[in-house]
């Protein structure tokens, strides 16, 4: 793969990594023991009385944030794995068939692990 394209994709991945971490820090704290792991803060929706409806709203908000945390952490893991592959000169190869991943596919998703054919089979 062309070095210029790899450099361009690496830059995109690094920018996405920064954005993912910023998004996570809006509602979660970084885990001090595990790298790139975050712990969602339980929301406090105000100093209102502890009415059951308000407690239910806090729990629902927390559950929604947990799902968002999981999705963002999963994407962050994919981005980190792609950056590691770039650093190890092993980027752009399908995890299954080992062939080159299509450049257009990588431009659309620089963290792609599978070529188009293998991705289709996995669906």
VENPEQUI-V705431 format. One record per residue. SS is DSSP state (a for helix, b for strand, c for the rest). Layout:
<<SS> <SS>>
This chain:
<<c> <c> <a> <a> <a> <a> <a> <a> <a> <a> <a> <a> <a> <a> <a> <a> <a> <a> <a> <a> <a> <a> <a> <a> <a> <c> <c> <b> <b> <b> <c> <c> <c> <c> <c> <c> <c> <b> <b> <b> <c> <c> <c> <c> <c> <c> <c> <c> <c> <c> <c> <a> <a> <a> <a> <a> <a> <a> <a> <a> <a> <a> <a> <a> <a> <a> <a> <a> <a> <a> <a> <a> <a> <a> <a> <a> <a> <a> <a> <a> <a> <a> <a> <a> <a> <a> <a> <c> <c> <c> <c> <c> <b> <c> <c> <c> <c> <c> <c> <b> <c> <c> <a> <a> <a> <a> <a> <a> <c> <c> <c> <c> <c> <c> <c> <a> <a> <a> <a> <a> <a> <a> <c>>
